Amino acid sequence: ELFTVLDSPEPCVTYSYGVAATVGGVESPPTPWEEFTIPPRHGLSHQPTLTILDTANSTVSFTIKQAPANIKCQVAQYEVKYSSPVEEEMMEVTVDPAALEDGLISLDIPGA
């Protein structure tokens, strides 16, 4: 077979391949393995889902669930941008997913 087509390769999966040629019944040594990783899928149907679980006092607690198509993709960090009813400027916090308990993010938002 001269080529292979992956119709819908799964995002964030690494594939490997090598090539050898057969000429006159003699097979050449294979090339070194080449690896490539399929990137995450993008677009509205592949966006993560944010679910607000609780809003008490000035704390907002929520989870972020990856889109099913990108479930094997490792999130390096979440960048959460938000504003407060009492503060004019946009605030931003970076969250390490490995530090979360059950994926729960809680933010103190003055005036929320």
N, C-alpha and C positions, 0 to 999 in steps of 0.2 A: 504494500500500500504506500503510495507516494506521499500522501498527506492525511491528516486527521483534523476534523473540525469538531470543536466542542460547542454544541448548540447553545447551551445556557450554563456556562461554568459558574459554580457557586462562588459568591464573593468571599474574599479573604481566605481562600484556599490556595496553597502553593502546589504547582504542578512542576514536574521535572521531565526532561527528555534528553536523549542522546541520539546520535545518528551514526549508522554504519552503512556501508555500501557493499553490495555483492556484485562482482564483475567476473564473468567467466567461471562462476561457481566458487570463487574465493571471496570470503567476507573480510572487509577491512576492520581494523580495530575501531571501536566506537569512539566518538568524540567525548570530551569531558561532559558531564551532566550540566545542563543549563536549567536554571530554575526561574519561574516567574509566578508572581502572586496576582490573583484577580483582585482589582480594587473594589471597594464598597459600591453598591448601587446608589445612584442619586436620583432626585426627583421627588415630587410630592408623595407618591405612593411608597417611597422608601425612607421617609423621615421618621425619626424616633417619636414616641408618644410621651407627652408630659402629663402626668396625672396628679392633681392637687389632692392631697389626703387630708390636710387639716390647716385651718387658719385660726389661731388662737392668740389673743393679745396682739403682739406685733410679729409673731412668728408664722411663717408659711412653710409647710412641709410638703414635699412632693417627691415623686419618683420619675425616672426617665427610662422608658423601655425601648430597646432597639427594634427597628422594623424586622419582621420575620426573615426577609431576604438577607439581611446583614447580621444575623444572629451569631455567626462565627467571627465577626470582626471585633477586634480588641479595641476598646475605647482608651485612649491614652489619658485624656482629661476632659472634663466638662468645663466650658466657659459659660457662666451664667451672668447675663446682663439684666438689670432690673432698675426700676425707678420707684421712688417712694412718694406718697401723696404730700409729705411735708418737706421733702428735700428736692430741689430742682435738678440736680445733676444726676446723670446716669451712673449707676454703680456696677461694678463687675467683680466677680469672685471666680477663682479657678478651683475646681474640686477634683481630687484624685479618686477615681472610681474604686480603687483597691482599699481606700480608707473608709468607705461607706459601709454601714450596717444595713443589710437587706436593701441596698440601693437607695436608702432614704437620704434626701438632702433637706436640711432645715436652714432657713435664712431669717435673720432678724431684720424686718423691714419696718422702720419707723412709720407709724400712721396706718399700717395695714390692718 
